[in-house]
């Protein structure tokens, strides 16, 4: 993988985000990603990750799950590894495996902070809600939102804690 490959992959995803690949062209988009993946070494963790993202983004969470698992098993780490765990948890939830999504994301709450923190909380909140644990999910979302509010940050953070700990 090199900068040219990264640029072409980014361009493919940007085209997808601009809706240049609507649902009726989903297979064409996945083929574009498959072509990029074919340029990677066979054992690259990036290959299954990119393919998982393409399946996930085109409505095939069931096909994405094993590819995310493969990418992580091959050692995908860092920022992309964290993205893979978030996206895998979301796909697990979409396929009726929300409990596994909770187990996957809960350790991410204690991971070093980055721009994906709120995505971790949002996805974990959805998994918890799917399990009927709405108060825990709402607590996570309110806690994440509090930091972005122009006022009431402390109050919202306190309310978030009180949802799961009435003594707070």
Sine and cosine of phi, psi and omega as CSV:
sin_phi,cos_phi,sin_psi,cos_psi,sin_omega,cos_omega
0.00,0.00,0.67,-0.75,0.01,-1.00
-0.64,-0.77,-0.04,-1.00,-0.06,-1.00
-0.89,0.46,-0.61,0.80,0.03,-1.00
-0.88,0.48,-0.70,0.71,0.02,-1.00
-0.88,0.47,-0.73,0.69,0.02,-1.00
-0.85,0.53,-0.68,0.73,0.00,-1.00
-0.90,0.44,-0.67,0.75,0.00,-1.00
-0.94,0.35,-0.61,0.79,0.06,-1.00
-0.91,0.41,-0.69,0.72,0.03,-1.00
-0.88,0.48,-0.63,0.77,0.02,-1.00
-0.91,0.42,-0.63,0.78,0.03,-1.00
-0.89,0.45,-0.71,0.71,0.00,-1.00
-0.93,0.36,-0.56,0.83,0.05,-1.00
-0.91,0.42,-0.65,0.76,0.05,-1.00
-0.90,0.45,-0.65,0.76,0.05,-1.00
-0.89,0.45,-0.69,0.72,-0.01,-1.00
-0.90,0.43,-0.53,0.85,0.04,-1.00
-0.98,0.18,0.06,1.00,0.02,-1.00
0.93,0.37,0.50,0.87,0.11,-0.99
-0.96,0.27,-0.20,0.98,0.05,-1.00
-0.83,-0.56,0.96,0.28,0.05,-1.00
-0.90,0.44,0.14,-0.99,-0.11,-0.99
-0.77,0.64,-0.61,0.80,-0.01,-1.00
-0.94,0.33,-0.18,0.98,0.06,-1.00
-0.91,-0.41,0.32,0.95,-0.04,-1.00
-0.86,0.50,-0.66,0.75,-0.01,-1.00
-0.89,0.45,-0.59,0.81,0.03,-1.00
-0.91,0.42,-0.66,0.75,0.04,-1.00
-0.90,0.43,-0.70,0.71,0.02,-1.00
-0.89,0.46,-0.58,0.82,0.05,-1.00
-0.91,0.41,-0.61,0.79,0.06,-1.00
-0.88,0.47,-0.70,0.71,0.04,-1.00
-0.91,0.42,-0.68,0.73,0.04,-1.00
-0.85,0.53,-0.63,0.78,0.04,-1.00
-0.89,0.45,-0.66,0.75,0.06,-1.00
-0.91,0.41,-0.67,0.74,0.00,-1.00
-0.89,0.46,-0.58,0.81,-0.01,-1.00
-0.88,0.48,-0.35,0.94,0.02,-1.00
-0.99,0.14,-0.21,0.98,-0.04,-1.00
-1.00,0.08,0.37,-0.93,0.12,-0.99
-0.86,0.51,0.53,-0.85,-0.07,-1.00
-0.83,0.56,-0.53,0.85,-0.07,-1.00
-0.99,-0.12,0.17,0.98,-0.03,-1.00
-0.92,0.39,0.74,-0.67,0.08,-1.00
-0.95,0.32,-0.31,0.95,-0.01,-1.00
-0.94,0.35,-0.52,0.85,0.00,-1.00
-0.86,0.51,-0.86,0.52,0.00,-1.00
-0.90,0.44,-0.50,0.87,0.04,-1.00
-0.90,0.44,-0.76,0.65,-0.01,-1.00
-0.89,0.46,-0.65,0.76,0.03,-1.00
-0.91,0.40,-0.64,0.77,0.05,-1.00
-0.87,0.49,-0.71,0.70,0.01,-1.00
-0.86,0.51,-0.66,0.75,-0.01,-1.00
-0.91,0.41,-0.69,0.73,0.06,-1.00
-0.90,0.44,-0.71,0.70,-0.02,-1.00
-0.86,0.50,-0.72,0.69,-0.06,-1.00
-0.94,0.34,-0.28,0.96,0.02,-1.00
-0.94,-0.34,0.37,0.93,0.16,-0.99
1.00,0.05,0.38,0.92,-0.03,-1.00
-0.84,-0.55,0.89,0.46,0.01,-1.00
-0.83,0.56,-0.60,0.80,-0.03,-1.00
-0.88,0.48,-0.58,0.81,0.01,-1.00
-0.99,0.12,-0.37,0.93,0.00,-1.00
-0.97,0.25,-0.60,0.80,-0.10,-1.00
-0.78,0.62,-0.81,0.59,-0.03,-1.00
-0.91,0.42,-0.48,0.88,0.02,-1.00
-0.95,0.30,-0.64,0.77,0.10,-1.00
-0.88,0.48,-0.69,0.73,0.01,-1.00
-0.86,0.50,-0.68,0.73,0.00,-1.00
-0.90,0.44,-0.69,0.73,0.00,-1.00
-0.87,0.49,-0.70,0.71,0.01,-1.00
-0.92,0.38,-0.63,0.77,0.02,-1.00
-0.91,0.42,-0.51,0.86,0.04,-1.00
-0.98,0.18,-0.06,1.00,0.09,-1.00
0.97,-0.25,0.28,0.96,0.06,-1.00
-0.86,0.52,0.82,-0.58,-0.07,-1.00
-0.67,-0.74,-0.20,-0.98,0.02,-1.00
0.89,0.45,-0.53,-0.85,-0.05,-1.00
-0.86,0.51,-0.73,0.68,0.00,-1.00
-0.92,0.39,-0.55,0.83,0.06,-1.00
-0.89,0.45,-0.66,0.75,0.04,-1.00
-0.91,0.41,-0.67,0.74,0.07,-1.00
-0.86,0.51,-0.68,0.74,-0.01,-1.00
-0.88,0.48,-0.65,0.76,0.02,-1.00
-0.92,0.40,-0.65,0.76,0.04,-1.00
-0.89,0.46,-0.76,0.65,-0.06,-1.00
-0.93,0.37,-0.59,0.80,0.08,-1.00
-0.89,0.45,-0.71,0.71,0.02,-1.00
-0.86,0.50,-0.66,0.75,0.03,-1.00
-0.89,0.45,-0.70,0.71,0.02,-1.00
-0.91,0.41,-0.62,0.78,0.06,-1.00
-0.87,0.49,-0.70,0.72,0.04,-1.00
-0.86,0.51,-0.71,0.71,-0.02,-1.00
-0.90,0.44,-0.38,0.92,-0.02,-1.00
-0.97,-0.26,0.30,0.95,0.09,-1.00
0.99,0.14,0.33,0.94,-0.03,-1.00
-0.87,-0.50,0.72,0.69,-0.09,-1.00
-0.87,0.49,-0.56,0.83,-0.01,-1.00
-0.87,0.49,-0.66,0.76,0.04,-1.00
-0.91,0.41,-0.58,0.81,0.07,-1.00
-0.88,0.47,-0.65,0.76,0.05,-1.00
-0.89,0.45,-0.71,0.70,0.00,-1.00
-0.89,0.46,-0.58,0.81,-0.02,-1.00
-0.95,0.31,-0.64,0.77,-0.10,-0.99
-1.00,-0.02,-0.40,0.91,-0.05,-1.00
-0.82,0.57,-0.69,0.73,0.05,-1.00
-0.90,0.44,-0.41,0.91,0.00,-1.00
-0.92,0.40,-0.34,0.94,0.04,-1.00
-0.90,0.43,-0.44,0.90,-0.01,-1.00
-0.97,-0.22,0.07,1.00,0.00,-1.00
-0.95,0.30,0.35,-0.94,0.08,-1.00
-0.80,0.60,0.66,-0.75,-0.09,-1.00
-0.93,0.36,0.63,-0.78,0.13,-0.99
-0.43,-0.90,-0.13,-0.99,-0.06,-1.00
-0.93,0.38,-0.15,0.99,0.00,-1.00
-1.00,-0.03,-0.03,1.00,-0.04,-1.00
-0.80,0.60,-0.74,0.67,-0.04,-1.00
-0.93,0.37,-0.55,0.84,0.05,-1.00
-0.91,0.41,-0.62,0.78,0.07,-1.00
-0.85,0.52,-0.76,0.65,-0.04,-1.00
-0.90,0.43,-0.67,0.74,0.00,-1.00
-0.89,0.45,-0.72,0.69,-0.02,-1.00
-0.93,0.37,-0.66,0.75,0.05,-1.00
-0.89,0.46,-0.63,0.77,0.04,-1.00
-0.88,0.48,-0.66,0.75,0.04,-1.00
-0.90,0.43,-0.68,0.74,0.04,-1.00
-0.87,0.49,-0.72,0.70,0.01,-1.00
-0.88,0.48,-0.68,0.73,0.02,-1.00
-0.88,0.48,-0.65,0.76,0.03,-1.00
-0.88,0.48,-0.39,0.92,0.01,-1.00
-0.99,-0.11,0.13,0.99,-0.01,-1.00
0.98,0.19,0.27,0.96,-0.02,-1.00
-0.97,-0.25,0.83,0.56,-0.12,-0.99
-0.90,0.44,-0.62,0.79,-0.02,-1.00
-0.89,0.45,-0.65,0.76,0.04,-1.00
-0.90,0.43,-0.67,0.74,0.02,-1.00
-0.90,0.43,-0.71,0.71,0.02,-1.00
-0.89,0.46,-0.61,0.79,0.04,-1.00
-0.87,0.50,-0.70,0.71,0.02,-1.00
-0.88,0.47,-0.70,0.71,-0.05,-1.00
-0.92,0.39,-0.70,0.71,0.04,-1.00
-0.89,0.46,-0.65,0.76,0.04,-1.00
-0.88,0.48,-0.64,0.77,0.03,-1.00
-0.94,0.35,-0.66,0.75,-0.02,-1.00
-0.92,0.40,-0.60,0.80,-0.08,-1.00
-0.79,0.62,-0.64,0.76,-0.04,-1.00
-0.91,0.41,-0.32,0.95,-0.06,-1.00
-0.98,-0.18,-0.08,1.00,-0.04,-1.00
-0.98,0.19,0.59,-0.80,0.03,-1.00
-0.96,0.28,-0.37,0.93,0.04,-1.00
-0.57,-0.82,0.20,-0.98,0.10,-0.99
0.94,0.35,0.31,0.95,-0.02,-1.00
-0.86,0.50,-0.74,0.67,-0.03,-1.00
-0.90,0.43,-0.69,0.73,0.01,-1.00
-0.88,0.48,-0.72,0.69,-0.03,-1.00
-0.91,0.41,-0.63,0.78,0.04,-1.00
-0.90,0.44,-0.64,0.77,0.05,-1.00
-0.92,0.40,-0.68,0.73,0.05,-1.00
-0.88,0.48,-0.64,0.77,0.01,-1.00
-0.88,0.48,-0.72,0.70,0.02,-1.00
-0.90,0.44,-0.65,0.76,-0.04,-1.00
-0.91,0.42,-0.42,0.91,0.02,-1.00
-0.90,0.44,-0.50,0.87,-0.03,-1.00
-0.93,-0.37,-0.25,0.97,0.01,-1.00
-0.66,-0.75,1.00,-0.05,-0.07,-1.00
-0.85,0.52,-0.31,0.95,0.03,-1.00
-0.99,0.17,-0.21,0.98,-0.07,-1.00
-0.94,0.35,0.00,0.00,0.00,0.00
